[in-house]
Amino acid sequence: MALHKKIKSTLKSNADTGFGTSAESQGGRFINKDGSFNIVKRGVPFYERISFFYKMLMMPVMKFGLVLITFLISINLVFTLIYISLGETEFTGVLAGGPVHYFFELYYFSVQTFTTVGYGRINPDGYLAGAVASAEALTGLSSFALITGILYGRFSRPRAYLRFSKNALISPYHKGTGFMFRFVSYKENHTLTNVEVFVTLGITDQETKRFNFYNLPLERSRIDSLSMNWTVVHPINEDSPFYGLTEEDLSLTDAEVYVLVRGFDDVFSNTVLQKTSYRYNEIIFDAKFDKMYYENDDNTTTIIEINKLNNYSKVNTPASAIPVANQL
């Protein structure tokens, strides 16, 4: 099926996004919802392209904790098996018991050695056991030094702490329509200043089969401080690449809106940024966002209900507000 409508030829596309322009090479979305680029790099060995420190810094908290626990259990298990292979004569203080009991006795000895706790009941009594225990103690000290650095990096890394609405909307706006999404800073007492937002539409040209990118002019692209939620609005008029496009048109062109928010965090004295995107199937027509803030009972404090960030209601857009499409 051919696209019925096209972007005005007078609109200037943005060739500096860093994304490819070939529609055939574009698989799925450019930007994932979490802000990461939807790209897999191959052609070099895994150990060359992986950044261990970066991976551990960016890993979600639950996954990071699971990796940490798995590492500690696994490394002690390896040393325990080495101790068992050395034989019982290499140790003193091991209580009598069956094979399972003996395994756990040496496993806890390994944990004590790895953490340099050393309670003292079990001791290596041979040269080989002493050498392995020394190597394990050094491994433990080095491991905890690395873990401490990673933990510090995770806690000290400046972040934007923003949540974006799940969907973007095409809503009535000033006797016309507008493309809208919203976001909010969700941490207590965390306010960004000098906040800027940049929005780019990527869309396939059905004639050239190439991806074109257009910077979307916004009602407001900068605010002094982000203390409440911010609904970002791109007015849809004759100078908008959205002008005259329907839901079907967005689907046929594999449209995606790329969002970049940048602001200054005065706690860390650093600039932070966060990215996300909205694909054509995440753009809802004829809808408006529900209000997500109100004043408390004595009108002294504003309450923001972050759980309502994604809430919207369907509306009937007046026919006069729907732009007429440019015909091919």
Buried (B, 14 or more C-beta within 10 A) or exposed (E): EEBBBBBEEEBEBEEEBEBEBEBEEBEEBBBBBEBEEEEEEEEEEEEEEEEEEEEBEEBEEEEBEEEBEEEBEEBBEEBBEBBBEBEEEBBEEBEEEEEEEBBEBBBBBBBBBBBEEEEEEBBBBBEBBEEBBEEBBEBBEEBBEEBEEBEEEBEEEBBBBBBBBBBBBBBBBEEBBBBBBBBBBEEEEBBBEBBBBBBBBBBBBBEEEBBBBBBBEBEEBEBEBBBBBBBBBBBBBEEBBBBBBBBEBBBBBBBBBBBBBBBBBEEEEEEBBBBBBBBBEBBBBBBBBEEBEEEEEEEEEEEBBEEBBBEBEEEEBEEEBBBEBBEE
